[in-house]
Amino acid sequence: MTFSASFDNAIHGQWDPWLIVLSCLVAWLASGLGLSIGERMQEADNRLRRGIWLIAGAGMMGLGVWSMHFTGMLALRLPLPMQYDVGLTLLSLVPAVLASGYALRIMVRPMATPGYCVLGGLVLGTGIGTMHYLGMEAMRMPVAVRYDATLFILSIAVALALGVGAMLAHRYCVRHRRLIHLDRRLFGIAACIALAISGMHYIAMSATFYLPVPAPHHTPETSSSWLAVSVSGVVTLLLLIAALSVFIDRRLQRHARQSTMSREQLMEVIAAINDAFLLFDAQGRIVLSNRAFTTMTGYTSSDIQGKPLSVLEHSPESAQVNRDIRHHITANGHWQGEIKARRKNGQAFPARLSVSRVEYSSHTTMCHYVATLQDLSARREAEAKIHRLAHHDSLTDLPNRQTLYTRLGAVQAACHTREQSGALIMLDIDNFKALNDSRGNAAGDMLLRHVARRLKRFARHEHDLARLGGNEFALVVTGLPFDRDAAMTKLRHHMSTVRQVIGGVYDLDDHSHTTTHSLGGVWFGDDDVVADELVKRASLALSRAKQDGGNTSYVFHPEMEDALQDRLWMEAELRQAIQDEQMRLYYQPQVDAEGTIIGAETLIRWQHPERGMISPGAFIPLAETTGLILPMGQWVLAKACSRLARWATDPALADLQLSVNVSVHQFQQHDFVAQVLTTLADHQAPPERLTLELTESLLLANVESVIDKMMQLKRHGVSFSLDDFGTGYSSLAYLKRLPFNALKIDVSFVRDVLVEANDAAIVKTIIALADSLQLKTVAEGVETLPQRDFLARLGCHHYQGYYYGRPSPVETFEALVTPPPAQHTTLR
C-alpha cells in the first residue's frame, strides 16, 4: 500500500449511479438479513441451533459486505483492463465474515454493556476496512495504485464510527424492547451498518488514484471482470434466498408455538388470571377453577368439581337468582351482577359475578360457560369508611353537620305524627382558645374527646349528638311535651343539667383543666322550620350566652333574631357610610385652670341619611368587632391632621392641641407608626400639636411593642394621653415606663365626685399618682362649677365637659376660640 502526495497524472474513471445505488441496497439487505438471523439465535432452543444461526448470520452479512465491494467496483468504469487475483479475492471475504460474526455475537447478548458494544463496533469497522483494502490488493491493472493519506484515514474512521453507532443503536432498541417493536428497528440499524460499509468503500475509492507506469504490469492470473459480476449476482441471489428462508422459518416457528399449546399451558394461563375463574359445562356444573378462586373462597378444584353455581350463594333467594341467570344467558348469551356469596368456612361476602356462554364453531351442539368472580368486600368496606368519614367527625367520631341536619329532619317529621316536640342545643367550651394557645392543639383535641364522651350520655340516638367544628357541639333533644310552655320549662332544666354535668375538671394527661360551657337552645314543635334555620337560631342563643361571659345558657327568643337583623343592617350601612363619607368630626373643648381653651378632643359622629345622627356608642363596638375601626380610625387621623395644618396658619388657633382616640386594633397594626408619620407629612401638620389618646386595655397587650411605638412617635413630637384612667387594670409598673403626657380621669368618677366619697377618693388618688409621675391630669365630664372647683382643690387644673362646651362641629368650636368682634350700637 503506497501513499503519494502528487496525483496530477492520475487516470480518472466514470461512476455509474445505478450501480452505486445497487451496492448500497445490497449492503443494507445483507446487514438487515444478518441482524434478523441474529434474532433467530435468541429464539433457538439449544446451543447447536444458536451456533448454526450465528454462522449463517455472519456468512450472510460478510457475503453482503463482500458483494457490496465488488458491486461498487463495477460502478467505477476505468479506461483500463481489470482482472483479479482469485486467492486474495477469496481471502478478503474472511475478515468480513469474522467481524460480522463477532458483532452479531455481542448483539444477541441479553444485555450487552456499552463497552462491549463499542468493541463490537470497532471490530466490525476494522473488518470492513480490511476486506476492502484486501480486495483492492487483489485487483490487477496496468497502473500503479496510490492512496491519499487523509482520505485513507477518513475511510477507516467512518467505518469504525458508524460501526460503533450501529452497535449502540441496537443496544438502545433492545433496552426499550417493550416500548417499540425491535423488528421494525432492525432495518434502521442495518442502514447504519450499510452506511458504514458504503461510506468506507466510497471514501476509500476516492482515496485511490491510478497512475500510469512506463513498464507493462505482470501477467494477471484471471482475465476479464467476470469475477466481480458473478460474485455480485450470486451473493445477491443468496441473500434473497436466505431472507426468504428466514421469513418462512419464523412464520413456521410462530405457527408451531401457537398450535402446540398443551392443556397444561392453558391451565397456567387460566391460573394467571387475577380474578376468580370458573368453567361450567352445558348443564351448569363446574368443570375447573383457578388459584384465584381457591384463594378467594377456600374451595379447591376437587371440592367443587361437578357442583352447580348455587354452592357459592348465600342468600335465601339463591334459587331465584340461578333461574334469572339461566334465563338471561339463554336470551343474551351473558349475565353480570352482584350476588351474596359464601366462602368454604361459611363466611358471607358480596361478589360481582360475570357469566358468558362459549359456543364452538366446530361443535355446534357443544357449549361451555365461563364465569369470573370478584370479591367486593374490600370495596364495600372502603365505601363504608368513606361514607362514615363524610358523615362523621374524624377527631371525636361524632356525626357532623350534614348528619345533624338529616337527623333534625327526621325528628321534626316524628313530632308531627307523635304529637311531641323537640329541641336543638348548641354548646361550646368557654376560653377554649386559651387552652390551645397555652397547652397546644394536642391538649385541646384531648379535651374535645372527653367532652364528647360526657355528652353521649344525653344522646338517645347515635345521631342526636354532633360536632359542628372547632369546639362547638350540637345535641338533639327528643320526647319533649307538645305544649310549648311545658316544653320550654323542661328544655331549660335539661340545658342546666347538661351544663353542670359536662363542666368541671378534666384530666389531660400531665395536667388537669377546669372548664365551663355556654349553651344555646331552640325549641321546635309542629312548625315547619328547616334545619338550617334551627341551627341559626340556636347559634344566636349561644352567642347571647357567650356575650354574657359564658358559663350560662339561653333559649332562643325572636328578639334575638331582630337584634341580629339590626346588627347586620348596621354593619352594611356602616360600610356604606365609610365609603360615602357620612362620618362627621365633632370637637369638644379642653380648658386650663383659667378656663382658656387649650385644645379639643375629636369625637366621631355618624350622619345617617335616614336615621339622622347616630351616637358612637351604637356603632363603635360594631366597628371594633368587624374590623371597620381600621379605615375609620385612619380617616379620623387624616381629618385631624388636616385640621391641625389649617390651624397652624391662623395665629388665634395655632397653639391648640388636638386629641385623637386610637383603638387597640389600630395601634396594634405593624405599620401604625409609619401611618401616623405619613399622615402628618401628607397634610404638613405640626406633630407637637397632636395627642393620641390610648385606653388601658391596650396595656394588656404586648407592652414592649407598645412602648417601642410610643417612643418612636414621641421622638417626632407626638404626645400621648391615657384615656378613661381608673376603669381598667393597668399595672403601675408598666405605667411608669410608658411615655404618657397626661392621664384623663374617667367621667364615671367625676360625675359623682361631690356625692360619693369613694369616687372622690379615687379621683384624689389619680391626681396624686399623676403628680408623682409628673403627668398632667384632665378631668372628663365636668358639668357644674362645684365639680370644677372641687377638682381644682384636689390639684386637677385641666377640664373637659358640658360645663365648658358640648361636642360641636368645627365651625362652632372655632367660634368659641375666636369670638366675633363686639357689635357697637349708636344711641338715638
BELSUL-V555266 format. One line per field, one symbol per residue. burial: # if it has 24 or more other C-alpha atoms within 12 Angstrom, else .. Layout:
# BELSUL-V555266
burial->???
This chain:
# BELSUL-V555266
burial->.........##.......##.#####################.......#..########################.....#####.######################..#...#################################..##.#####################..........###########################.............#.###.###.##.##..##..#.......................#....#######..#.#########.##.###..#..########......##..##..#....###.######.....#########..........########...............###.###########.###.###.#....###########.#..#.......##############.##...####################....##.###.###.##..##..#.#....#.############....#..#############...#######...#.........##.###.##...###########..#.###########...........##.###...##################.##....################...##.###.##...################......##.##..##.#.#########...#....#..##########.#####.....##.###.##.##....#########...######.#########.#######..##.##...........
